[in-house]
Amino acid sequence: MVEDGGGGLPRPPRRVPAGAGALTQLEAPARSSGAPPPRGPWIFGRFLAGLVVLLVVVAGGAGAGWYVRAQTLRIDTSQVLKNVRPAVVRVLATTCAGTGEGSGVLIDGGRVLTATSAINQPLSIVVISPDGRIHRANLLGTSADGVAVLQPIGQFDGTPVQLAPADPEPKAERALIGYTAAGKATIQSIGSAAEPKALESVLNAAKLGGPVVDKSGRLAGLVVGDTVQTSTIVPLGTLRGYAATVPTGISAAAGGSCDRSRGPQSAVAPELQVARTGLATEAQRLLGNYLTLENQHDFAGLQSLYSDRLAKTLTEARDRQSHQTSYFFGPNLTEVSADGDGAYARLAYNVLFSPTAAGASGRTCNRLDVRYKLVRADGKLVIDEARQMTDPVACDSR
């Protein structure tokens, strides 16, 4: 045995795995750079981020709650009008001291609440339901703050509006329902008790007496006043007494006794129920002017609408004697036919009048059906003759 001087057996060579590259250099272990180890998460930052998220969630919830709350205070005017409209009526009258027009609301007992200004010292009153049916009405009494209680004659088909159990919340939206001068029912928001709209911004004279309703369509007030500018809302608590089975705060009111009364003074336009031809439009304009001047008692002005032949018999004095308590409304033009250079026009309309008027026969409202012969004078149509086609019938006949 040969010795190598190491005093022991030689070490076997290191086995290199097959396929390994040549070992040219041994890598020294990486030396520490001396940098500190990375920090763990910043505890305060995590807390702050969580707080921000919490605030966002809370704010979002509060915003959603505010939105839901706001929605509960709003009123759906379209739906309320649909539900309440059958009980909101148009009030017309020929009176000694009133405007002759207003709105009203049907309550329990078949009675109607409206504004005294519409029917002050009446000779005759009618209420007209949304379906066009006409009911004569009696005045039961009035209150010191301008509310009138009417009792329509005969069966009224509308469902009465119920009084609200309590005043709406101060920020709850309310709405006013009433009629335009042309007889169209409308609804407008009037804001809340806390933030009300100016009534004159949504009113006309024909809406005085209209109901103020809450979002459920229940009666929460009534608009009254001698004029639009002086209008106010009679509150729910006061209305309870007027609407009670045995009303309180209502005093009996006498009817009118004047020789000359008046109804609404706005222009009247007959509804065309024939084709809208040039001749029909011309006849509509002429007969609308005729009814308007009759309602305004402008008997001198009427003479310009008559032919020379008719003016000789239907004088200003005769017109005044026949129509000084009359009010014409609801005209329908049902026939227009050419007659040479002129035309024939048939007009159906209602007329209110005093029960003591000549030919009243105990009535205060009639439906007339009249055929007019129209001729031309200086190129324009004028009335030459009028003939009743049927006997007058009571307005509330069905």
Secondary structure as GFF3:
##gff-version 3
##sequence-region A 1 398
A	DSSP	alpha_helix	43	73	.	.	.	ID=ss1
A	DSSP	alpha_helix	77	84	.	.	.	ID=ss2
A	DSSP	three_ten_helix	85	87	.	.	.	ID=ss3
A	DSSP	beta_strand	88	95	.	.	.	ID=ss4
A	DSSP	beta_strand	101	106	.	.	.	ID=ss5
A	DSSP	three_ten_helix	108	110	.	.	.	ID=ss6
A	DSSP	beta_strand	112	115	.	.	.	ID=ss7
A	DSSP	alpha_helix	116	119	.	.	.	ID=ss8
A	DSSP	beta_strand	122	128	.	.	.	ID=ss9
A	DSSP	beta_strand	134	142	.	.	.	ID=ss10
A	DSSP	beta_strand	147	152	.	.	.	ID=ss11
A	DSSP	beta_strand	174	179	.	.	.	ID=ss12
A	DSSP	beta_strand	185	191	.	.	.	ID=ss13
A	DSSP	three_ten_helix	199	201	.	.	.	ID=ss14
A	DSSP	three_ten_helix	205	207	.	.	.	ID=ss15
A	DSSP	beta_strand	211	213	.	.	.	ID=ss16
A	DSSP	beta_strand	219	224	.	.	.	ID=ss17
A	DSSP	beta_strand	232	235	.	.	.	ID=ss18
A	DSSP	alpha_helix	236	243	.	.	.	ID=ss19
A	DSSP	beta_strand	271	272	.	.	.	ID=ss20
A	DSSP	alpha_helix	278	295	.	.	.	ID=ss21
A	DSSP	alpha_helix	299	302	.	.	.	ID=ss22
A	DSSP	three_ten_helix	303	305	.	.	.	ID=ss23
A	DSSP	alpha_helix	308	313	.	.	.	ID=ss24
A	DSSP	alpha_helix	316	323	.	.	.	ID=ss25
A	DSSP	beta_strand	327	339	.	.	.	ID=ss26
A	DSSP	beta_strand	342	352	.	.	.	ID=ss27
A	DSSP	beta_strand	365	377	.	.	.	ID=ss28
A	DSSP	beta_strand	380	388	.	.	.	ID=ss29
A	DSSP	beta_strand	393	394	.	.	.	ID=ss30
###
